[in-house]
Amino acid sequence: MLDSTLGEGIATGTALVLLLVGMAGIVLPVLPGSLLIIVTLLGWAVLIGGPAAWTAGLLGAVLAVAGWSASTVLTGRMLHRERVPRGPVLTGLVAAVVGMILLPPLGLFLGFALGLFAAEYLRRDRDWRAAGASSLKALRAMGVGILVEFGFAGLAVSSFLLGSLVHLLN
């Protein structure tokens, strides 16, 4: 627990920057965004101490875990329902990493989409229409998962902001 107002301000400002980086990591999956948010919120609560910080930190961590879990489950179910196997998705992820290196940050998205399409094209006996339809369904599932996780991360950061304000006013 920090004793000085300056120390609390530095800890809170640093936490805010890390939370924003975590939110960016959800959309641009270079960093594990939700994990960074959870660790930051709990670390901030430990450093600041007090009921407001602990309540905000724990509530925010629970929200981030819920979003991360919901995103994973929802995306997996949608991919299973659309009959998109893991192989093309993993190929898309590898292509996303290559794309990110070659053309940051657009290459991440382009690489994933192109890698996914190429794997589906080969899996579907070079039927570009079936590969395109399947790839769009997979991209939609991934997008919905990202939106859900980002929404819960936003609620977690809102919890932090409210907790910071309550702590400051006490």
C-alpha positions as CSV (number, residue, x, y, z in Angstrom):
1,M,0.0,0.0,0.0
2,L,1.4,3.4,-1.0
3,D,1.6,6.2,1.5
4,S,2.1,9.3,-0.5
5,T,-0.4,11.0,-2.8
6,L,2.3,11.3,-5.4
7,G,3.0,7.6,-5.3
8,E,-0.7,6.8,-5.6
9,G,-1.0,9.2,-8.6
10,I,2.0,7.6,-10.4
11,A,0.6,4.1,-9.7
12,T,-2.9,5.1,-10.9
13,G,-1.5,6.9,-14.0
14,T,0.7,3.9,-14.9
15,A,-2.3,1.5,-14.4
16,L,-4.4,3.6,-16.7
17,V,-1.8,3.5,-19.4
18,L,-1.4,-0.3,-19.0
19,L,-5.2,-0.7,-19.1
20,L,-5.4,1.2,-22.4
21,V,-2.6,-0.9,-23.8
22,G,-4.5,-4.0,-22.7
23,M,-7.7,-2.8,-24.5
24,A,-5.6,-2.2,-27.6
25,G,-4.2,-5.7,-27.2
26,I,-7.7,-7.1,-27.5
27,V,-8.3,-5.5,-30.8
28,L,-4.7,-6.0,-32.1
29,P,-3.8,-9.3,-30.4
30,V,-0.1,-8.6,-30.1
31,L,-0.3,-8.6,-26.3
32,P,-2.7,-10.7,-24.2
33,G,-5.1,-7.8,-23.6
34,S,-7.4,-9.3,-21.0
35,L,-4.6,-10.8,-19.0
36,L,-2.8,-7.5,-18.9
37,I,-6.0,-5.8,-17.7
38,I,-6.5,-8.4,-15.0
39,V,-2.9,-8.2,-13.7
40,T,-2.9,-4.4,-13.8
41,L,-6.2,-4.1,-11.9
42,L,-5.0,-6.5,-9.2
43,G,-1.6,-4.9,-9.0
44,W,-3.1,-1.4,-8.7
45,A,-5.5,-2.6,-5.9
46,V,-2.5,-4.1,-4.0
47,L,-0.5,-0.8,-4.4
48,I,-3.3,1.6,-3.6
49,G,-5.2,-0.4,-1.0
50,G,-8.4,0.5,0.6
51,P,-12.0,-0.6,0.0
52,A,-12.6,1.5,-3.1
53,A,-9.4,0.2,-4.9
54,W,-10.0,-3.4,-3.9
55,T,-13.6,-3.3,-4.9
56,A,-12.8,-1.7,-8.3
57,G,-9.8,-4.0,-8.9
58,L,-11.6,-7.2,-8.1
59,L,-14.8,-6.2,-9.9
60,G,-12.8,-5.2,-13.0
61,A,-10.7,-8.4,-12.9
62,V,-13.9,-10.5,-12.7
63,L,-15.4,-8.5,-15.7
64,A,-12.2,-9.0,-17.7
65,V,-12.1,-12.8,-16.9
66,A,-15.8,-13.0,-17.9
67,G,-15.2,-11.2,-21.2
68,W,-12.1,-13.3,-22.0
69,S,-14.0,-16.5,-21.2
70,A,-17.1,-15.5,-23.1
71,S,-15.1,-14.5,-26.1
72,T,-13.3,-17.8,-26.2
73,V,-16.4,-19.9,-25.7
74,L,-18.5,-17.9,-28.1
75,T,-15.9,-17.9,-30.8
76,G,-15.3,-21.6,-30.4
77,R,-19.1,-22.4,-30.5
78,M,-19.6,-20.2,-33.6
79,L,-16.6,-21.9,-35.4
80,H,-17.9,-25.3,-34.5
81,R,-21.5,-24.4,-35.6
82,E,-20.1,-23.2,-38.9
83,R,-18.0,-26.3,-39.2
84,V,-14.7,-24.5,-39.5
85,P,-11.9,-26.8,-38.1
86,R,-9.0,-25.6,-36.1
87,G,-6.4,-26.2,-38.9
88,P,-7.4,-23.2,-41.1
89,V,-7.8,-21.0,-38.0
90,L,-4.3,-21.9,-36.9
91,T,-3.0,-21.3,-40.4
92,G,-4.6,-17.9,-40.3
93,L,-2.9,-17.1,-37.0
94,V,0.5,-18.1,-38.4
95,A,-0.2,-16.0,-41.5
96,A,-1.3,-13.1,-39.2
97,V,2.1,-13.2,-37.3
98,V,3.9,-13.2,-40.7
99,G,1.7,-10.4,-41.9
100,M,2.3,-8.3,-38.8
101,I,6.0,-8.6,-39.3
102,L,5.9,-7.7,-43.0
103,L,3.2,-5.0,-42.8
104,P,2.4,-3.8,-39.3
105,P,-0.4,-3.4,-38.1
106,L,-2.5,-4.0,-41.2
107,G,-0.7,-7.2,-42.0
108,L,-2.1,-8.8,-38.9
109,F,-5.6,-8.7,-40.2
110,L,-4.7,-9.2,-43.9
111,G,-2.4,-12.1,-43.0
112,F,-5.1,-13.8,-40.9
113,A,-7.8,-13.4,-43.6
114,L,-5.5,-14.5,-46.4
115,G,-4.1,-17.5,-44.4
116,L,-7.6,-18.6,-43.4
117,F,-8.9,-18.3,-47.0
118,A,-5.9,-20.2,-48.4
119,A,-6.3,-23.0,-45.9
120,E,-10.0,-23.3,-46.6
121,Y,-9.4,-23.1,-50.3
122,L,-7.1,-26.2,-50.1
123,R,-9.4,-28.0,-47.6
124,R,-12.4,-27.5,-49.8
125,D,-10.8,-28.9,-53.0
126,R,-10.0,-25.5,-54.5
127,D,-13.6,-24.3,-54.4
128,W,-13.1,-20.6,-53.9
129,R,-16.8,-19.9,-53.2
130,A,-17.0,-22.4,-50.4
131,A,-13.7,-21.3,-49.1
132,G,-14.8,-17.6,-49.2
133,A,-18.1,-18.4,-47.4
134,S,-16.4,-20.5,-44.7
135,S,-13.7,-17.8,-44.2
136,L,-16.3,-15.1,-43.8
137,K,-18.1,-17.1,-41.2
138,A,-14.9,-17.7,-39.3
139,L,-13.9,-14.0,-39.5
140,R,-17.4,-13.1,-38.3
141,A,-17.0,-15.5,-35.3
142,M,-13.6,-14.0,-34.5
143,G,-15.0,-10.5,-34.8
144,V,-17.9,-11.2,-32.4
145,G,-15.5,-12.7,-29.9
146,I,-13.3,-9.6,-30.0
147,L,-16.3,-7.3,-29.6
148,V,-17.6,-9.2,-26.6
149,E,-14.1,-9.3,-25.0
150,F,-13.6,-5.6,-25.7
151,G,-17.0,-4.7,-24.2
152,F,-16.2,-6.5,-21.0
153,A,-12.7,-4.9,-20.9
154,G,-14.4,-1.5,-21.2
155,L,-16.5,-2.3,-18.2
156,A,-13.4,-3.4,-16.3
157,V,-11.6,-0.1,-17.1
158,S,-14.8,1.8,-16.2
159,S,-14.7,0.0,-12.8
160,F,-11.1,1.2,-12.4
161,L,-12.0,4.8,-13.3
162,L,-14.9,4.8,-10.8
163,G,-12.8,3.2,-8.1
164,S,-10.0,5.7,-8.7
165,L,-12.4,8.6,-8.4
166,V,-14.0,7.2,-5.2
167,H,-10.6,6.6,-3.7
168,L,-9.4,10.1,-4.6
169,L,-12.5,11.7,-3.0
170,N,-12.1,9.7,0.3
